[in-house]
């Protein structure tokens, strides 16, 4: 259910991206339709969220019910023992002053320890190969942040006959931000495409902060986030087919222009189907 909810939120997020990129077209022609369309996806995500919350609430309620029933049975059993005189006949209980409350505390402590041990075991199974506390290694104070790609090719070992990147060459100047864009299947790799909207915002803000006064290469998931890049490199089938800033590429009305216009075309098709 959690996976289904994440997929629903991701679909809503994608619709929001399409609407954001087609703002001018929407404001001029189909604002009411776009709003109702977006609300439809929001309502689907809301319904799944309600079902998920209901299931979680019932699960927690059942667990707490079982826990307190066990607690009540323990108290009832202890009371009966005390009435029959068995309680004080036990030297262990009499001298050590054990009671059901202390037993439950020990029980819950054991459960918490098992849970924490499981988390620690999972973390220990993926040790980091980088020790941030070490002072070893080469430190260059005069490092220049220029990056140069010259005739770079790449293919996976399992399919060495198929080139994923085909003679890629470009330069990145110090403190410059460039963006790699392209349609799906252009041999990019995106670290944030599977994240929900809130997580994307957090990651994007962290990346924006980290890229200040640094040489930065952005692999774009949202075209709306790379408009201010110093250079945009458009890739298709592992090759560079266009490069320039946002204004230049839009004036060329080629591949990048078509990528920007895709949401508008998508909305037009949606309108035609509704009509």
Secondary structure as UniProt FT lines:
FT   HELIX           2..21
FT   HELIX           23..25
FT   HELIX           26..30
FT   HELIX           31..84
FT   TURN            87..89
FT   HELIX           91..96
FT   HELIX           100..124
FT   TURN            125..126
FT   TURN            132..133
FT   TURN            141..142
FT   STRAND          147..154
FT   HELIX           157..159
FT   TURN            160..161
FT   STRAND          165..172
FT   TURN            174..175
FT   STRAND          177..181
FT   TURN            184..185
FT   TURN            193..194
FT   HELIX           197..210
FT   TURN            211..213
FT   STRAND          216..219
FT   HELIX           223..225
FT   TURN            227..228
FT   STRAND          231..236
FT   TURN            237..238
FT   STRAND          239..244
FT   HELIX           246..252
FT   HELIX           255..274
//
